[in-house]
Amino acid sequence: MFFHVILTTQCNLQCRYCFGEAEDDFDADFSGLDVDYSLPKKASYTWRQLSQFCRKDAECVLTFYGGEPLLCTNEIRQIMDAVKPKHFMIQTNGLLLDKLEPEYVNRFHTILVSVDGDEALTDYYRGKGTYRKVIDNLNLIMRNGFQGELIARMTVMEQTDIHKQVTWLLDKNEFRFNSVHWQLNAGFWQNDYKRRDFKQWSQNSYAPGLSRLAHFWVNQMENKGTVLKLYPFLGIAHSLLHKEPSLLRCGSGWINYAIQTDGIIIPCPTMWGMKNYYLAHISNADPQKLKQTPISNEPCTSCDILNVCGGRCLYANITKRWNNNEYATICNTVKALVNTIEAQLPKIKQLIANGKIRLSDFEFVNYNGCEIIP
């Protein structure tokens, strides 16, 4: 089982798509949901409790999460000294990676770092100087011996040219990423659709950009024999090649859960404080017997690509922050993504048959913080 350990609800950035939209959406409520806004700002349970909980599952994987988890470097050291999961991972904005010693950083199986593309775009979304500090820290941890997987985790909005920014991250000489994931900032806030131009951007920029990016991805397979870890492409292609249906692809609510700062387990880290979906406390829970929270609402349950998409987002499916017509624009981005990979599948299969690439090249660590479906 996989668990996001929410170490703190605090963050050292005020990004446009998180802090900025939260301010604009402050008065929006969660109709029908009982939300606790008074959770501790930092983890308040004992590491002994976390250790005992994790020992009940030999495949336990812990991902440090926030807020910004590296605001809690002391807690990270203490947990990594006291708890023995199969793997440690972390999802961070990267600004404080230099504050954690190499002996701890180098124990991470995976680091997901928030970089939205080039310097101008990252700083536009996250604040001036953010990109430079993050890249300096990434170069530092690599010099200090980090050998795990480093994933650029992009947040994508209307200012993003998806083809331009992903290929930039892959090709930049200063720091070249081998793994990239992106997540659409869509459907998480109640009033932002009216403030934005998501529909036009998704149709005129994002969908065509996905097609160009998929051609680039397959050309790399043909010309270099390399299957780049572009997670939204990789996960869908893997399922189509193996003809395997998928549940919710991030794993939330069935194999990937989150531990709040008070020690209560919830289906997804985005669902913190949603008391209707509290499952148990780590002090008395069996990680392998947690209740599942399936996708159960329309438009997902009757969708003809549910077995490929998996439902995209449990939080969005439950909270319905966008109305049905608005949310349909998100569904169209998913369909565009799936159609894009399906169009490339015959060529991918031919490349496998010709020995240019292998089926095993599409394997990856599931539930590592990449939702697959943006």
N, C-alpha and C positions, 0 to 999 in steps of 0.2 A: 504494500500500500504506500501511497505517496501523501505527504502532509506538508502544507504550507504553514510554517510557524510564524505567526504574525508577532514580531517582537515589539513593535511600536506602531501607533497610529499617526505619529508625527513624521514630518518630512522637512528636509532642508531646501526644497525647491518650491516654487509657486508656478507650475506649468500652466499653459493656457488651457489644456484639455482636462485638467484635474482641478487644481485650485481655482483657476479662472472660471470654469463652468460651474463649479460648486457654489461660488459666490453668486453667479447669475441665476442659479437654480435653488437658492437657499430656501425659498418659501414653498417649494413643491413637496407634497407629502406622499407617503406610501399608502394608498388606500387599501384598507383591509389587512394591513400588516402591523404587527406590534414590534417597533424598532427601539432598541436600547441605545441611546446616545451617550451613556455614561460609563462606557467600558474603560478600564484602566488604560492610561496612555502607554504604559510599558507592561511587558509580561509580568504577571503577579503570582504565578504558580511556581513550584519548586522544580529544579532540574532533576531531582530524584524522581518526582512524579513523571516527568517527561521520559526519563530513562526507563522506568518500569513499564510505561506504556509502550515504548518503542521495542522493548525486549520481547513483547508478545508476538511480534511479527518479524521473522527472519529477513523479509524483503522490505523492511521499513526504509523509506527515503525521506529525508527532511530537507525542505527548502526554506531558507530564511527569507522573510517577506516583511513588508511594512504597509504604509509609511515607507520610510527608508531604514532598512535593517541595520546598516552600518552606523547609524546613530547609537547603536547598542553594541559596540565592539567588545566591551567587557562581558556582556551576556553571551555573545557569540563564542568568545574564548572559553567561558565556563561550560557552555553546552557541548562544545566540541571536545572538551576534556572529559566530560562526565557521561555523555550519551554515545552509544555505539551503533548507529544505523548502518545500513548497507552503503548508503552514499549521503554526503552533504551537498546541497546546491544552494545558490543564492540568487535572488533577483534584486538588482540594485541600480541606482542611477549612476553609480561609478565615481561619484565625487570624493568619496572617502575610502576608496580601495587602498590608498597609501597609508591609512591609519591602522591596518591590520597586518600583522607580521607575516612574512612568507611561510612560516611553518603552519599557519592556519589557511592562508589563501591557497597554498599548493595542495591542500587536502580536499578542496572543492572538486567534485566530479564535473560540475557545470556551473558557469557563471553566465547569467543573462544580464546584459548591461544595456541600459536605455540609451540608444543613439538613434536619432530619427532620420539620419542621412548625412549630408554634408554640413559643414560648420554653420553656414548661413541658416539653413532650415532648423537644425538642432537648436541653435541659439534663439531663433525666432519662437519656437515652441517652449523652450525650457529656460531661457534667460542668457544674457550675454556672458560669454566666457565659459559656458558649461561644456561645450564641445572640446575646447582646448584642454581643460582640466581632465576630462574623462580620457581623452587620447593619451595624455601624458601618464595617467595612472595605468592604462592598459599596457603601454610600453614598459612601464616599471615592473608590473607583475610578470610580464613575459621574460624580462631580463632576470628576474628573481626566481625563475624556474617553473612558472605555472605551465602545466601540460594538459590540463583538462579541456573540455569543450567550452569555447567562448562564443556566445550567441549575441549578435546585435539584435536587440528587441526594439523595433520601431513602433511608434504610435503614429497613425496615419489619419490625416484630415485633408481638407480641401486645398491646402498649400502644397501637398505632396504629389509630385510626379513619380509614381511607383516604379516605373522602369528606370528612370534617371537615378533615383536615390538608391535603389537596391544595387544596381550595377556599380554605382559609385562606391558603395561600401565594399563590394567585392574586389574592385580594381584599384582602389586608392593605394599608392605606394607608401604613404606615411604609415598607415596601419590597415592591413587587409584582413577583413573578416572571412572566415570559411563557412560560417553559419549565420543565417539571417531569418528572423521571424518578424512579421508585422501584424498589428492589430488595429482594426478600424475603430476609431472613436465614434461609435454610432449606437444609439439605442440605450445609452446608460443614463442620460439625463432627460428630464421631463419636458423642458421647454426649449431645448437648444435647436430642434429641427426648424422651428420658425425663425431662428436667428441666422440660420446657415443656408448654404446652397448645395446641400449634400446630394440631392437627386441629380442635378445637372452635372456636378463634378463626377459622380460615380458612373454616369453614363458616358460622358464625353472625355474624361481623363482616365479614371481608374480602370474601367473595363478594357479599353484599348491598350492601356499600359500593361495590364496583365497579359494580353496576347503577345505584345512585343517581348515582354520578359520571359514568357514561356518559350518563344522561339530562341532567345538567347540561351536559356537553360538547356534546351535540347541540342543546340549547336555546340555547346561545351561538351556534351556527351559524345557527339559525333567527331569533333575535331581534337579533343583532348582526352577522351575516355574518362571523363570526370562527371559524377553526379553531384552537383553542388547542393549543399544542405539549405535549400530554400524551403523552409518547413511547410508553408501552406501548399506548395507544389508536391513536396516529398510525401507528405502524409496521404494526400488524395491519390497520387500515383501508386503508392504502395497498396492501398486498398483496392484500386481498380485492377492492378496487376494480379493480385491474389484473389480477387473476387470475394472480398471479405466485407460484410456489412459492419458498420460502426455504431456504437453508442456515442454519447456525447464525447467529442474527441479530446477535450481537455481532461476528461476523466472525472470532472466534478460530480459529486453525489453518488459515485459508484466505485471508484478506485483512487480518487484524488480528493482529499478533504483539506480543511484548514483548521488550525487551532488558534482561537482568539487569544487576546492578551489575558483573559481571565481563565484560560484553560478549557473553555467549552469548545466542542468540535462542531463545525458547521460544514455544509456541503461545498462551499466555495469561498475564497477569501473576500470576494466582492460582497458577499452576503453577511458581513459582520454586523452584529447587533440585531439581525432579523430573528426574533425569539420564536416565531412560528416554525423555524427550521433548526432549532437547537437539537442536537442529537444526543450528546452525553458529555461528561467531563473526563479529561484524561486520567483522573485519579481512579476511576472505576470502569473505564471502557475497555472493550476488547477491539483493537483496530481491525480485526478481520470479521467482526460481526456488527459493523455499523449499518444502520438503516440506509437503504438506497433512496435517492430522490430523483426519480426519472423525469425526463421532459414529458409534460402532461397536458400542455395547453396548445391551442391553435396559435399561429398557423402551422406549427411544426408537425403536429400529430398526423395530419392528413397530407403532408407534403410528399411529392413523388420522389424527392431526392433525400428523404430523411435518413436512409441507410448509408448515404455517402456523407451528408453534412453532419449527421448526428444530433442536430438541434441547435448548433452554433453556440448558444449562451444560456445557461440555466437561469442566471440572474435576470436577463432580459425577458425570458419566457415567463418568469414568475411575476416580475414587477410591471411589465408592459408600460415602460416609460414613454414609448412612442405609440401612437394609435396604429390600427391595422394598415391603413394606407401608407403611413410613414414607414412602418416597419417593412412593408413590402419592398421598399427601395433597398433595404439591407439584404433581404432575401434575393433580390436580383443580382447583387454583387456576388453572393455565394453561387448562384446558378452560373454567372459569368465565369467564375473561377473553375467550377467543375467542368463546364463546357470547354474551357480553354485546355484543361489537362486531357479531357477525353479526345479532343482534336489531335493532340500530340501522341496519344497512346499507340497508334499503329507504328509510328516511326520509332518510338521507344522500344516496342516489342521487337522490331526489326534489328535495332542496334544490339539488343540482348542476344538475339538469334545469331548475329554476325560476330559475337564475341567482343564488340567494342566496349560494352559495359556488362555488368552482371546483375542478376536479380537481387543479390545480396547488397548491392550498392544503395538500395532503397531502404535498407534497415536503419532504424534510429531508436534512441531511448524514448519510449512513450512517456507522456505525462510529465515532461521535464520543464513545464512552464510555457511551452508553445501550444497554443490552443488549436493549431492547425487551421481551423476555419476562422479567418479574420473577422 
